[in-house]
Amino acid sequence: QVQLVESGGGLVQAGGSLRLSCAASGRTLSSYAMGWFRQAPGKEREFVAGISRGGSSTNYADSVKGRFIISRDNAKNTVYLQVNSLKPEDTAVYSCAAGRAPAAVVPGNVGQYDYWGQGTQVTVSI
C-alpha cells in the first residue's frame, strides 16, 4: 500500500510558476512509475506528466510540453511537478499517482495507476 500526499498548489497569476510535491509513505516510490494528472470542473481527469521508476524516461501531455517538468527523488520518496508559464486553462485539481510498470515505461492512462493522492488545487488567474 502506498499513501500519496500532494502539496504546493495555490492561486497564481497567468505566467507564474508553482512547484507541486507528492510525498509517499508506506512503500518506497522507486518501485513505481509516477504520474501527475489533473481534473478541471466538468472535465475528465487527464494525464499531465509521468516519469519512470528510475527517472530515466519522462512523458508529457502536448498541452504542457516545454512548460512543466516532472522529477523524482527516490531517496526522499517524493515526486515533483514544476509548473511554469501557467495559463488560466491549467486551472484544475492536480493529483499524483503511482503505478507498477517496467523500468523505462511511463504509463499514460488513468487505469494504469494503482494509488492516488487527494489532489492539490491550482488556480490561475488572468
Salt bridges, closest charged atoms under 4 A:
GLU46 OE2 - ARG38 NE 2.60
ASP62 OD1 - LYS65 NZ 3.20
ASP90 OD1 - ARG38 NH1 2.86
ASP90 OD2 - ARG67 NH1 2.73
